[in-house]
């Protein structure tokens, strides 16, 4: 029997797996691949972002509730899930921003979370790893840290000299950044909504876009067709009840517009130990051939 292919995606908080690359991970899982989502932190610092959930007793039980939400989302996406067990750093707000709390994920010395991720990589043995780019894709210290830890673990996992106590070395073959928030995509959604006489939630976002900042879309090498899984993605997002307001911009673009205008999720290939040709339409391009040769 052919070996199943394995994909690992590394995220900072519970709900990031459902808002970034969720439809493509659901597709890979549905097509018979093994998919594991790793979450660096417990999301303890998240406040209640859904007014319907802002009621007594919820905030006190936040860590527990977020674990239940995450388990539901993983079930909906059809993926395995592991916690790395670090504490959410929170998004520092204010001018100047306050220091990050002692002991939080973003303040860990790099080798501490790297050891944990290396252990998970050696246990699951992914062929492909997905993480965020060097900006974190979103200016949160945990997202930037997630990037740093993933890069370090990608190189360390296959090296027998590093973290020898964390399991038998395993070298993943490809590493990608997930790019969800491209300006081009938002602009197309915005235009389609206005054409239909609908309200667009992107007006302000587009106006505030810093013109000197390159569109992440320019870095995309790999587009995964996954429109059939947009509903699954939305259902997984809604499972994070305390974080996701069902009336928010996450759900503002009707699915038929999304399917017509942007039926893919987009990735950037940053490391490859196999031969592949860009642009790609499959995260496992080149891996299939190597594993099943
Ligand atoms: Zn996050």
Boltz pocket constraint, residues with backbone or C-beta under 6 A from the ligand:
constraints:
  - pocket:
      binder: B
      contacts: [[A, 12], [A, 13], [A, 16], [A, 140], [A, 143]]
      max_distance: 6.0
